[in-house]
Amino acid sequence: MNGTYKYLYGIIPFSEKNSVPAVADGSGKETHEIVYRDMACVVSDSRGPTEPADRKALIQALQSHQAVMERLIKDGVTIIPIKFGTYLGGEKAVENALEAGYGEFSRLLDSMSGKMEVNVTAEWRSLETLLREIAEENPEISMLKKDIAGKTPDEAFALKVRIGSAVKSALDRKREDVKKRILESLRKVAVDARLPDGTGDSVILTAAFLIERSKENFFDEALNGLNGSLNGSVDFKYISPLPPYSFCTMEVKEVGYEDIRKAKELLGLGDEATAVEIRDCYQKKALAYHPDRERGNPLLGAMFEDLTKAYRLLNKFCRDGKCPLGQKEVEGFFYVEAVNL
């Protein structure tokens, strides 16, 4: 087994008295644990990293990953998710990664103990009905609609554009008002919340809430109360329990010297540097390539992002302010970082 690649799902607390049973991943493979001190990584054997052949294969792989994670969380296991598609080259590599990230994993296991993620989507039950009500209740829109009668086609078209703009503005205001009410209510029974950017016309909000398992009933009651107070005008879709994907998904990878070499060259550094020197080089170059210097230039944004990644990677090597970046010093280094904090 030591020569087999391992596919990583997440980090869990470990106790010999409470070992987690094997979980099928949806493709027939079973998980097992690789233990380091008081934690373990849930893994399955793999032939190694491969790109999904097509969209269908990608969806199947994602479903297999989620099947394991959701089974664990439903069994009451505290789990720190690892980024989908993470492979390491054998059991020893996983142990080394656990050692490298031990402090951060311990902190997150402690902070996520007894918690789970809940995903909520709120949509207008009938956007058509809502738009009609807005048009009927808004004096400006009513007046504009009356003014269309007797107008020339060009004049009528201009008025219709104004009506459309007024309806959209009214819809946006109503969405923000309802969104605020939903968030205020649900945040009272949640530990944290994350809202991705962007919504469609019919979607009021999509949000992830981190809640205490013991308070799931309170969260349900808050949703039911919102449904009543909004007179059934909003449909709520509610998925739980989920691992805390939105709050502490971790990236774990073995860093090769080629990655370090590219990062050093990007920042203009040699084999020896200090944390201060790395920071100063980054700040100087980041200022030169900041996207705000030339808005709309995608090359600046891409370069700025590359510089930031290089800076964060090299900082991982610093100990007591010193950062040895030679080939021998970086062999067998594991990069462990949260991707959404």
BELTAHU-V464010 format. One record per residue. OMEGA is omega in radians with two decimals (999 if undefined). Layout:
BEGIN
omega-><OMEGA;OMEGA>
END
This chain:
BEGIN
omega-><-3.08;-3.14;-3.10;3.01;3.09;3.02;-3.01;3.09;-3.09;-3.13;-3.12;2.99;3.12;3.00;3.14;3.13;-3.06;3.11;-3.10;3.13;3.12;-3.14;3.08;-3.06;3.13;3.12;3.11;3.13;3.11;3.12;2.95;-3.07;2.94;-2.94;2.97;-3.12;-3.05;3.10;3.13;3.04;3.08;-3.05;2.90;3.13;-3.10;3.05;3.11;-3.10;3.07;3.07;3.07;-3.05;-3.12;-3.10;3.14;3.13;3.11;3.13;3.13;3.12;3.12;3.12;3.10;3.11;-3.10;-3.13;3.11;-3.07;-3.09;3.05;3.14;-3.10;3.09;3.08;3.08;-3.12;2.98;-3.08;3.04;-3.06;3.00;-3.05;3.12;3.09;-3.12;3.10;2.97;-3.00;3.02;-3.06;-3.12;3.12;3.11;3.09;3.12;3.10;3.08;3.10;-3.11;-3.08;-3.00;-3.10;-3.13;3.11;3.13;-3.14;-3.10;3.10;3.12;-3.08;-3.12;-3.13;3.12;-3.09;3.09;3.11;3.04;3.09;-3.11;3.00;3.10;-3.13;3.01;-3.14;3.10;-3.14;-3.14;3.12;-3.13;3.13;3.11;3.12;3.11;-3.13;-3.11;-3.03;-3.05;-3.10;-3.13;-3.12;3.12;-3.13;3.14;3.14;3.11;-3.09;-3.10;-3.10;3.09;-3.14;3.04;3.13;-3.14;3.14;3.13;3.13;3.13;3.12;3.12;3.08;3.12;3.11;3.13;3.11;3.14;3.12;3.13;3.13;3.13;3.12;3.13;3.13;-3.13;3.12;-3.12;3.13;-3.13;3.10;3.12;3.13;-3.14;-3.10;3.13;-3.11;-3.04;3.11;3.12;-3.11;3.14;3.08;-3.09;3.12;3.07;3.14;3.06;3.14;2.96;3.04;3.04;-3.12;-3.06;-3.10;3.11;3.07;2.92;-3.04;3.01;3.13;3.02;-3.08;3.01;3.10;-3.08;-3.10;-3.13;3.12;3.11;3.12;3.10;3.14;3.11;3.10;3.12;3.11;3.10;-3.14;3.13;-3.09;3.13;3.04;3.07;-3.12;-3.07;3.01;3.10;3.01;-2.87;-3.13;3.09;-0.18;3.09;2.97;-3.08;-3.11;-3.01;-2.98;-3.10;3.04;-3.03;2.98;-3.14;3.12;3.06;-3.07;3.08;-3.11;-3.14;3.09;-3.14;-3.14;3.14;-3.14;3.12;-3.11;-3.13;-3.12;3.12;-3.08;3.08;-3.09;3.11;3.11;3.02;3.11;3.14;3.14;3.11;-3.14;-3.10;3.11;3.13;-3.09;-3.14;-3.12;3.13;3.10;-3.12;-3.07;-3.11;-3.11;-3.12;3.13;-3.12;-3.08;3.14;3.10;-3.08;-3.13;3.11;3.14;-3.14;3.14;3.12;3.11;3.12;3.12;-3.13;3.10;3.13;3.13;-3.12;3.13;-3.10;3.12;-3.13;-3.09;-3.05;3.04;-3.11;3.07;-3.13;-3.04;3.10;-3.01;3.09;-3.06;-3.11;-3.07;-3.05;3.13;3.10;-3.14;3.14;-3.13;-3.11;-3.11;3.07;-3.09;-3.06;3.10;999>
END
